[in-house]
Amino acid sequence: MAQEFGTVIIGAGIGGGTAVEALRDGGYTGSIALIGADPAAPYYRPDLSKNVMLEGSDPAESALRGEDWYPAHDVTTFFGTTVTGLDPQQQRLTLDNGENLVYGQVILATGATPRTLDVPGADLGNIHTLRDAGDAVAIRSQLSRGSKVVIIGGGWVGLEVAAAAQNAGSDVTVVLRSTPPLKSALGKEIGEYFEELHKANGIKFVTEAETNGFSGTKAVESVKTSAGDLPADLVVVGIGADPTIDLAVSAGLETDNGVLVDEHMRSNDANILAIGDIAAAQNTLLNQRLRVEHWDNAVRQAEVAAATITGGDKEYDWEPYFYTDQYDLGMEYVGHGSSDDDVVIRGDKSSGEFIVFWTRGGDVTAAMNVNIWDVGDELRALIGKKVSAAQLQDQSIELTDL
């Protein structure tokens, strides 16, 4: 006989783990099942490219809760388990071991799947993507002084791994199809700032280059690019990720680059909610649908989903937020700017301490503080306001007075 649960959460990442806690904190007394393909209990995934890669810390130190927390709060866990079928009509799940679960409501938190390269040699050893703790440990174990590391892609993951590899003494090359890195997220000027930061720390860039394949006997030995071959002991592919929505599609949910959900995280099936990387959610503050692949969004959407189930009134009404640490640079970004927005710099970029504003038509769309701390609330308050570039640049005007 199938086990029955009031709420089943599919995906045991930071979003799924937070949803469990938020349900119990919100007074939910029904039975809960938490299912995750990762064999580990939910952990803080941003630590993979930061603490684990940089400091060699044990991923277990990044756990949201100890494994004993879940049974203590009447949560049945299925770690190392994949859901192979979701039947909304029967409100039934099928697990990879053939077991069936019956649910009252489901929260989909299946995250994103790193893209890979379909090129000759892609199955050689020592070619990795970075998504889970196992990936991070495998990559970190191969970083050593003098080892040749090639990173394909110049997004956040690629650049954070580059910084970690450089910190370990590796010889690092980043291969880019277009330049500068992060251009699609931050625009040309700030992308160039990050590129120069990495170059100043010894990172080499091969730009405007296609990756055509890999060669080696059992493990990778070189990367074949349109700009020439690169020797490699380790390759990390960081070319983005796609929302893991196969289960949602097979269940007949409405999707468009993610699972379409309202501001309360409900899909077109009232018993199925979606959060985190897979949720293309209606943002009531910005009055548009967004899909955001960052931990802060997953955590806050998990709290919204839990409130929706328990009868609360939370909704998706905040600006996106993310952060990164690379070398001696720490930054926080808030808002939803575009790469072709106007860029306004407050302070001196060469000092390493400054604030960036993105504006469109005079309206502030996003802001980023670099090595300047405790200004997050002030920057968040400026998003959506019409402020002239001269005022934004004028450091004699307090942020609170803009």
Buried (B, 14 or more C-beta within 10 A) or exposed (E): EEBBBBBBBBBBBBBBBBBBBBBBEBEBEEBBBBBBBBEBBBBBBBBBBBBBBBEBBEBEEBBBBEBEBBEEBEBBBBBEBBBBEBBBEEBBBBBBEEEBBBBBBBBBBBBBBBBEBEBEBBEBEBBBBBBBBBBBBBBBEBBEEEBBBBBBBBBBBBBBBBBBBBBBEBBBBBBBBEBBBBBEBBBBEBBBBBBEBBEEBEBBBBBEBEBBBBBBEEBBBBBBBEEEBBEBBBBBBBBBBBBBBEBBEEBBBEBEEBBBBBBBBBBBBEBBBBBBBBBBBBBBBBEEBBBBBBBBBBBBBBBBBBBBBBEBEBBBEBBBBBBBBBBEBBBBBBBBBEBEBBBBBBBEBEEBBBBBBBBEEEBBBBBBBBBBEEBBEBBBBBBEEEBEBEEBBEEEBEBEEB
